């Protein structure tokens, strides 16, 4: 039975009466066609559970790519007020801290790359370490690693990966302040020491794409995007380092709810007040993992540029690879927002959700202030991805938040049973996509049939006024772990 109340064509509400203990309603952004899957996935229970968190403001939110996750649904967002006992929950960030997306533009057109696309993908596959447990060729000492998790992307730039101007086009300039490396366990440092500059596995990827449709000309011009242009998208996070930080703090915070009298319906929502020793320590360590991820994507961008130069035998000037933007979608941050007309500092959790600040906001690069923050929404590897911009509507409705991807339609186990690896290869070839994957099983788990059509997800956000479509990017080459 569907408990949701329709607000409009794109928005549905889960009332506080749905579950005793909810402090606020749940709100889900979705089209009517999406509801059967959302209700059937049982993630409404997680939306309701998030609404129990102390200090939660207004709503427990879910984006149209919502599906079941650890504690929070993936595609979930909430804001808590630290001055009203608001909590921080590792489940509201996720295991892959600062998993995110980076988009690079080039001077190249499709016809410049198409004749050598097989050679280019093969070069990227050789040069970009990917796959489960596969480390990087960049070896760091523990001292290097501690500096890296404090400085973020700037550490990578200072060690020869990319240019200083790249930092202007990374959320938070590629570094969360108040990271505290001394809190990080030896196990997390050990896991991260040999993985910086690697893609990983799961849904992480590197794609060579072509801009095949533009919806908002002015914004595309500001971002340097044009029809037929070759772009590159990288989707990855903080690797084993971030996973270990999350795992460590789920244990450290295990007794915090009892200590602070927090009643929770699911122990996966383990939380501590933001203004508590445990909460502050988790936040400072989470920032270290976020900074690791910023540095990781910075190194990967540099490796990608070198692979293009080598495979296509062109000069850096001819290639013209530049960073459009880099956005996290598994993170929690202290931000300024208005609540019922009052300015407040809130702890905003985005779990499989992307920041989408509006035109004029001081926290986005000056270049993008006239159009709003770029939002990068990857789809499945066979169809397309999207570039959006943030809106005033997002600030008013969702704490400046929008979707992060297509969202799974089926489990990884079921995806592997649907078709064979040969079926996937044939389907990708028919779509004009050259794919290279480290593991057949992983590639099948991430096949196009496992995901919603990202265009439907993006259209909900666009029609709800929480983002505006700018461009569509179609893959022509894919590297998977």
Secondary structure, DSSP 4 states (H G I P E B T S, - for coil): ----EEEETTEEEE-GGGSTT-SSEEEEE--GGGHHHHHHTTHHHHHHHHTTSTTB-SEEEEEEEEE--SSSPEEEEEEEEGGGT-EEEGGGT-SSTT-EEEEEEEEEEHHHHGGGHHHHHHHHHHHSB-STT---S----HHHHHHHHHHTHHHHHHTTSS-GGGGGGBGGGG--SS--GGGS-HHHHHHHHTTTTB--STT-EEEEEEEEEES-HHHHHHHT--TTEEEEEEEE--HHHHHHHHHHHHHHTTTHHHHTT---S-GGG-EEETTSHHHHHHHHHHHHHHHHHHHHHHHHHHHHHHHHHHHHT--HHHH--EEEEEEESEEEEEEEEEETTEEEEEEEEEES-EE-PPTT-TTS-GGGTTT--EEEEB--TTS-EEEEEE-HHHHHHSSSEE--B--BSS-HHHHHHHS-HHHHHHHHHHTT-EEEES-HHHHHHT-GGGB--HHHHHHHHHHHTSEEEEEEEEEEEEEE-
